Amino acid sequence: MCDTNRLPAAFLARMERLLGSEYEAFLKSYGEKRRYGLRHNPLKSTEEEFIRVMPFPLQKISWAREGYYYDAAAQPGRHVLHEAGAYYIQEPSAMAVVEALAPKPGERILDLCAAPGGKTTQIAGRMQGEGLLVANEIMGERAKILSQNVERMGIANCVVCSEKPERLAALFPAFFDRVLVDAPCSGEGMFRKEEAARGEWSEAAVLMCAERQASILSEAAKMVKPGGVLVYSTCTFSTEENEGTISAFLREEESYHIEEIPCGEHFAPGRQDWLEEAVPGIERTLRLWPHRLAGEGHFIARLRRSGGSGATETGSEQVGAWTGKKTREGNFGKAGRGTTKEKELCKLVDAYVEEELEIKDVWKKKHAGHLIRFGEQIYLTPCEMPALTGIRILRPGLHLLTEKKNRFEPAHALALSLLPNDIGKRRDVSMAEAVAWLRGESLSSQDEKGWTALFYEGFCIGFGKASGGQMKNHYPKGLRKSL
């Protein structure tokens, strides 16, 4: 709940002008309790399996396929299943954005303003490990959080980078099937949720945000292939940042038009009468109002670029270095790939994961890509990712192994990508054992030998190494916590 007396007076005056007869209902919503949401991670379980293991009640969110409400008292962020990536905690209205994007397996998709990773991880779930997902965050510290969430959710086909939009636009011209711009904004839709957003708001900040959004959207548009989709979203109410930004963009970009978004009954259309110069079709954008639904405020616009089929087509065949799975050739060539050195690395890694870890072909067949060295780390980067230089990359794909003095050690990210049937050397642990493991404690060994994947309720929580009657803890020190 939020005391309306603590809301900026200028903001309230703006909202009264916009909403008219709905203003009182809008104001009343600030006195109501917030609703909390989380998303099931379809990369790690079926919906039925997820519901079976969840230890607290859930209620379905009507507009989000994987979304559920939960009671705040449940504290799902302090549970083993959260650390194992079984779900992602996310504001309910925010889930509607990816529904509008409608990602599909096998596509090339860019989340341009991606931190902390809610929409990136939702997109990844829809892609089911197929295609290329690039998640970008310009702020370095926020990009690290994004990368951590990508790892926790077991995502293998995502490259995390930290670059300016114009730099990416120069490297990826007309490259992506779908681009999401969840733009930095004045945050009016989060006033009930975040006190800091209320304190930082001003009418000058609204105009500054609108100017920045226009620049980001312009660069994003360059990266959408003909026939592709560009989705723009904010968590604010201001017309300058929503209908105004989209109208200004479409006056400059004649190759784009607004598409209808299939939506729930509680969503509202954008309004032409709120602008002096609205473009035709602005009513096809969406408004999510806290007095109309159980969630916070959002705005969504879905734009289509003219030309092309709107879907990625298969071109010449290229064999991935890992599994031999065939995929189309990228626009940027294959410089440095398929070399003798890479093939030798592939043989070594292949032998290690098969013989030492007993990872099965069922896992390898799901994870095509190119093996690359990133310092002492070995990653599996998606086949669709062009060989780029001069771009700041935090995570070039799935972290597989670390090289240490002529030996390998399995990465935590590899563990989090595993399902129970993917690996032979595995062990199921109890809740008490899992909690102790996350604290960094070792467990007694049960006749295991060497590296072993530990699973709680079907979700992997990391690798341990059995030695001398103990399962030595290799859970990353920076992630250890008491639940």
Buried (B, 14 or more C-beta within 10 A) or exposed (E): EBEBEEBBEEBBEBBBEBBEEBBEEBBEBBEEEBBBBBBBBBBBBEEEBBEEEBEEEBEEBEBBBBBBBBEEEBEBEEBBBBBBBBBBEBBBBBBBBBBBBBBBEBBBBBBBBBBBBBBBBBBBBBBBBBBBBBBBBBEEEBBBBBBBBBBBBBBBBBBBBBBEBEBBBBBBEBBBBBBBBBBBBBBBBBBBBBEEBBEEBEBEBBBEBBEBBBEBBBBBBBBBBEBBBBBBBBBBBBBBBBBBBBBBBBEEBEEBBBBEBEBBEBBBBBBBEBBEEBBEBBBBBBBBBBBBBBBBBBBBBBBBBEEBEBEBEEEEEBEBBBBEBEBBBBBEEBEEBBEEEBEEBBEBBBEBBBEBBBBBEEBBEBBBBBBBEBEEBBBBBBBBBBBBEEBBBBBBBBBBBBBEEEEBBBBBBBBBBBBBEBBEBBBEBEEEBBBBBBEBEBBEBEEBEEBBBBBBBBBBBBBBBBEEEEBEBBBEEEBBEEB
